[in-house]
Amino acid sequence: MRLFAATAVAVFCFAGFCQAAEGRKPQIEFQEETYVLAFSQANQFEALNEYVPENETIDEWSSLIAIRTYSGRKDYRELAGRLVQALKQKNPQARAAVLMSPDGKRTKVDFVTWDTAAEITEFNIFIYQLSADGQGVLVQQYAERAYGKEEGLELLRELKDRRPKLLAEIADFAFPAIRKN
């Protein structure tokens, strides 16, 4: 059920990183919670790593941290725009905020969307920018998901107060480097 997170991949296809012990999955820490690498894929053009809380699965998670790279692309603003277009096609009632960083080097998109049939509500923050070497686009994502109608409404109520802090924390978060293995 990588429902909404997969949408972004299909369209364009706080703390630091912790190296896992031998035989364990790579881990990162965010908001005093440990996330483990739950999904990873890569080819010569793009790579994707998705981390979920350590006792959750990629099919059913409450929060997700993802890193994507698109080699050979430099159009990060266009990719951010395509995400918003895909969101509007999937859920015309969803609203998205698109913000450019003061230095113009990053585009942030945040939105809430839902699937009433599956009773899933999801909040997402995506940050688009050039990769460190300038030879590709780096996309960083944080998402929260609620399952069930009442749980979704509760997520929306909580976001009213939590959203500004989450946006700031994600903007300052040291996302791990993409793993291509």
Secondary structure by P-SEA (a helix, b strand, c coil): ccaaaaaaaaacccbbbbbbcccccccccccccccccccccccccbbbbbbcccccccccccbbbbbbbbccccaaaaaaaaaaaaaaaacccbbbbbbbcccccbbbbbbcccccccbbbbbbbbbbbccccccbbbbbbbbbbbccaaaaaaaaaaaccaaaaaaaaaaaccccccccc
